[in-house]
Amino acid sequence: MSVYLDFNATTPVREEVLDEMLPWLRSGFGNPSSSHYLGRAAREAMEHARSRVADAVGCEPREVIFTSGGTEANNLFIKGLASSLPPSRISISSIEHPSIAKPARSLTRSGWSLHAISVDENGLLDMDDAGNAFSEGGIASIMFANNECGVVQDIRRIAEMAKSGRTWMHTDAVQAFGKIPLDFKALGVHAMSLSAHKIYGPKGAGALIVDGRLPMMPILEGGGQESGLRSGTENVAAIAGFGAAAEIAVSRMAALTEAVASLNGKLASALAAMGAVLFSRNVPALPNTLYFAFEGLDGGTLVTEMDRAGFSVASGSACSSGATEPSSTLLAMGVNPDLARGAVRVSLGEGVVDEQVSAFIAALKSTISRLSGMMRRLQA
Ligand SMILES: Cc1ncc(COP(=O)(O)O)c(C=O)c1O
């Protein structure tokens, strides 16, 4: 069995969550749009989940639009809002997930101008550049926490700036949810994306939290489910699981943060002692995430060797694993492409214990010295 240290890619479904899902896959199979008993029961389960998600992130239940996950929520925000506005400016950070960066780029084909706001060497947003970007109005999307380096932006301040520039502001909170407290109202954003499978819920469920003032259009049209913004018969079991996972995530967040932050600190010290370059240190960042590289060593090779040694970690972001290009996030942070090719991400989560982190450190040490030895022999 491998030691799983890739919780930013996905998380296992909690047993309690699975227990709440299974009835809706067995006897409770009704269509929530049906008016008979089975339909009403399914609808009630969905509305219960909607209230739980709303409570978890500080919004009204009617502001929760269930989607198939973070990717769809991000696409719904960008495409759904852009299609109801005259083309103007879309501003995103230069380190967004592809599910924001790609639809934002697509808008340029229909007359929108894209501004990718720069970040500093730690991934923090350049506030002057953001101010310039927002001064033209339009749409903005700035991620709350980055999936690779874990940097956390000051979304409340950024939302204030966006509002003073009369810009509709969204945040992709997929990685932040369950790791740092979220309060939709207090943040002052107009929309926010969430995903269930990053918080020990099932894959295939997520939500776009939408302020009712947003002039949104659907991207999926049909039966008019989810206040007309997301047609299609709902994935009731996954949505019920999402509701349960959201509630549990909030109740266990403080304990989980404490546990992973201490293991992360231990790992960071060991990596620094081994000569690793650590990215996004000493800035606000996710407590469970460590992103690092060893000069001259390929990240993909390290991940493969660590997998052989029984540890699951990621090179670059999980979604772009397999690609040989260096991480665009690191390039945007001004990291040298050769060093960026070495990037490895460790992301901790529930159930990871001290002995596993010690074993990982020991295995990494011997792998690094073996690979460095091979490199030296090749260069000789
Ligand atoms: C920051 C961020 N946004 C969006 C997504 C996409 O979410 P989903 O996998 O639910 O489509 C991910 C997943 O890796 C992510 O890390």
The ligand as a Tripos MOL2 file, in Angstrom:
@<TRIPOS>MOLECULE
LIG
   16    16     1     0     0
SMALL
NO_CHARGES

@<TRIPOS>ATOM
      1 C1         -7.9220   25.4110   -7.8340 C.3       1 LIG1
      2 C2         -8.7600   24.3980   -8.5480 C.ar      1 LIG1
      3 N1         -9.8100   24.8120   -9.2500 N.ar      1 LIG1
      4 C3        -10.6060   23.9480   -9.9060 C.ar      1 LIG1
      5 C4        -10.3480   22.5970   -9.8830 C.ar      1 LIG1
      6 C5        -11.2510   21.6670  -10.6370 C.3       1 LIG1
      7 O1        -12.1690   21.0400   -9.7730 O.3       1 LIG1
      8 P1        -12.8810   19.6890  -10.2120 P.3       1 LIG1
      9 O2        -11.8500   18.6110  -10.1620 O.co2     1 LIG1
     10 O3        -13.9730   19.4930   -9.1850 O.co2     1 LIG1
     11 O4        -13.4440   19.8840  -11.5640 O.co2     1 LIG1
     12 C6         -9.2410   22.1110   -9.1810 C.ar      1 LIG1
     13 C7         -8.9070   20.6790   -9.1940 C.2       1 LIG1
     14 O5         -7.7640   20.2810   -9.1650 O.2       1 LIG1
     15 C8         -8.4310   23.0500   -8.4870 C.ar      1 LIG1
     16 O6         -7.3720   22.6530   -7.7870 O.3       1 LIG1
@<TRIPOS>BOND
     1     1     2 1
     2     2     3 ar
     3     2    15 ar
     4     3     4 ar
     5     4     5 ar
     6     5     6 1
     7     5    12 ar
     8     6     7 1
     9     7     8 1
    10     8     9 2
    11     8    10 1
    12     8    11 1
    13    12    13 1
    14    12    15 ar
    15    13    14 2
    16    15    16 1
@<TRIPOS>SUBSTRUCTURE
     1 LIG1         1 GROUP 0 **** ****
